[in-house]
Amino acid sequence: MVGADQPGGKGERLSVLIVDDNHDLADSLGVLVRLWGYDVCIAYDGIEGLRTAQEQRPHCLLLDVGMPGMDGCTLARHLRSVPGLEKAKFVAHTAYSSDEYVRRMDEAGFDYRLTKPVSPVELEGLLRMLEQVIRLTAQTEELARRNVELAGETKELLDEVKQDVKELKEDVKEIKQELQEVREKVDPLEDD
């Protein structure tokens, strides 16, 4: 599976981790997501999800909020600090929609929420959009890196030009001095 750094690049596909204690639902979503062309890993509880996310570093994590033991909100909070998942997108997949659960999901750092039962069209649309967002983010970061390099090269060139201009000014000053000396020698000869 690919890491969370460069999704969708040259032949690279968006990777999705599905964590849900409902095995049938998790497996069905996994089949759908694979059919859409994405890499998929499935975990059936929070602890397995934590371990799988740390190993695989997926681009997108679809987490069930209402799991026994480590629920999706707790899992999301733990995963937000895992190296390699800084740019991953977290999607809450839940039947809960009360204000309290929405607040908990927001505090846990979820980027998006899908209400169960999720529409396959809605899920596919979200994954396609995430793939584009992540790809554009990677391209923007690459352009920014190149701009920093170009700025450095431009500064070096400007420093070289400044040095060349300084040397040229010194040369012109020396030539003027030499011309002045020649004039001083020629002036007395002209008087004669």
C-alpha positions in Angstrom: 0.0 0.0 0.0 1.2 3.5 -0.7 1.9 6.1 2.0 0.0 9.3 2.8 2.6 11.5 1.0 1.7 11.2 -2.7 -1.6 9.8 -3.6 -2.7 9.2 -7.2 0.8 10.0 -8.6 2.2 8.0 -11.6 0.2 4.8 -11.4 -0.3 5.3 -7.6 -3.8 4.9 -6.3 -5.6 6.4 -3.3 -5.3 4.1 -0.4 -8.3 3.7 2.0 -8.4 2.1 5.5 -11.9 1.0 6.5 -12.4 0.4 10.2 -15.8 -0.9 11.3 -16.8 -3.6 13.8 -19.6 -4.7 11.5 -17.7 -7.2 9.4 -20.3 -7.5 6.7 -20.5 -3.7 6.2 -16.7 -3.3 6.3 -16.2 -6.1 3.8 -18.9 -4.7 1.5 -17.5 -1.2 1.6 -14.1 -2.8 0.9 -15.4 -4.5 -2.2 -17.0 -1.3 -3.5 -13.9 0.8 -2.9 -11.7 -1.8 -4.7 -14.1 -1.8 -7.6 -13.6 1.9 -7.9 -9.9 1.4 -8.3 -8.6 2.2 -4.8 -6.3 0.2 -2.6 -8.1 -1.0 0.5 -7.3 -2.3 4.0 -9.9 -3.4 6.5 -9.8 -3.5 10.2 -12.7 -4.7 12.5 -11.9 -2.8 15.7 -10.0 0.3 16.9 -6.9 -1.5 18.1 -6.5 -3.3 14.8 -7.3 -0.1 13.0 -4.5 1.7 14.9 -2.0 -1.0 14.1 -3.0 -1.1 10.4 -2.9 2.6 10.0 0.5 2.8 11.5 1.8 0.1 9.2 0.1 1.1 6.0 -0.2 4.9 6.3 -3.3 5.2 4.1 -4.4 8.4 2.4 -8.0 8.1 3.7 -9.4 6.5 6.8 -13.1 5.7 6.9 -13.8 5.1 10.6 -16.9 3.9 12.3 -17.6 6.1 15.3 -19.6 3.7 17.4 -17.3 0.7 17.9 -16.9 -1.0 21.2 -13.6 -0.6 23.0 -11.7 2.1 21.1 -14.4 4.0 19.2 -13.7 5.9 16.0 -13.3 9.3 17.7 -10.6 7.9 20.1 -8.9 6.2 17.2 -8.9 9.4 15.1 -7.3 11.3 18.0 -4.6 8.7 18.3 -3.9 8.5 14.6 -3.7 12.3 14.1 -0.3 12.2 15.9 1.1 9.2 13.9 4.0 10.2 11.7 3.1 9.7 8.0 -0.6 10.4 8.6 -0.3 14.2 8.8 -1.9 14.6 5.4 -4.4 11.7 5.6 -8.1 12.5 5.4 -10.3 11.2 8.1 -14.0 10.3 7.4 -16.4 9.5 10.2 -18.8 6.8 9.1 -21.6 6.7 11.6 -25.3 6.5 12.3 -25.0 9.1 15.1 -26.0 12.6 14.2 -26.8 14.3 17.5 -25.1 17.6 18.3 -23.0 15.8 21.0 -21.6 13.3 18.5 -21.0 15.9 15.8 -19.0 17.9 18.4 -17.0 14.8 19.4 -16.3 14.1 15.7 -15.1 17.6 15.2 -12.9 17.5 18.3 -11.4 14.2 17.1 -10.3 15.9 13.9 -12.5 14.3 11.3 -12.3 16.0 7.9 -15.7 14.7 6.7 -18.8 12.8 8.1 -20.9 10.2 6.3 -24.2 9.0 7.8 -24.9 5.3 7.7 -26.2 3.8 5.6 -24.0 5.7 3.3 -24.9 6.0 -0.4 -22.3 4.4 -2.6 -22.6 7.4 -5.0 -21.9 9.8 -2.1 -18.9 7.7 -0.9 -17.5 7.4 -4.4 -17.9 11.1 -4.9 -16.1 11.9 -1.7 -13.2 9.5 -2.5 -12.8 11.0 -6.0 -12.9 14.5 -4.5 -10.3 13.5 -1.8 -8.1 12.0 -4.5 -8.1 15.3 -6.4 -7.6 17.4 -3.3 -4.6 15.3 -2.2 -3.1 15.3 -5.8 -3.5 19.0 -6.1 -2.0 19.5 -2.7 1.0 17.4 -3.6 1.4 19.4 -6.9 1.2 22.7 -5.1 3.8 21.6 -2.6 6.1 20.5 -5.4 5.6 23.9 -7.1 6.4 25.7 -3.9 9.5 23.6 -3.4 10.6 24.5 -6.9 9.9 28.2 -6.3 12.1 28.1 -3.2 14.9 26.5 -5.3 14.5 29.1 -8.0 14.5 31.9 -5.5 17.8 30.6 -4.1 19.3 30.3 -7.6 18.0 33.8 -8.4 19.6 35.2 -5.3 22.9 33.5 -6.2 22.8 35.0 -9.7 22.0 38.5 -8.3 24.9 38.2 -5.9 27.2 37.2 -8.8 25.8 40.2 -10.9 26.4 42.5 -7.9 30.0 41.2 -7.6 30.5 41.6 -11.3 29.2 45.2 -11.2 31.4 46.0 -8.3 34.4 44.7 -10.1 33.4 46.5 -13.2 33.1 49.8 -11.3 36.6 49.2 -9.9 37.9 48.6 -13.4 36.2 51.8 -14.7 37.7 53.7 -11.7 41.2 52.3 -12.5 40.7 53.2 -16.2 39.6 56.8 -15.3 42.7 57.1 -13.0 44.9 55.9 -15.8 43.2 58.3 -18.3 43.7 61.1 -15.8 47.4 60.2 -15.5 47.7 60.1 -19.3 46.1 63.6 -19.6 48.4 65.0 -17.0 51.4 63.7 -19.0 49.9 64.9 -22.3 48.9 68.4 -21.0 52.4 69.6 -20.3 53.5 68.4 -23.8 50.7 70.3 -25.4 51.8 73.5 -23.7 55.2 73.2 -25.3 
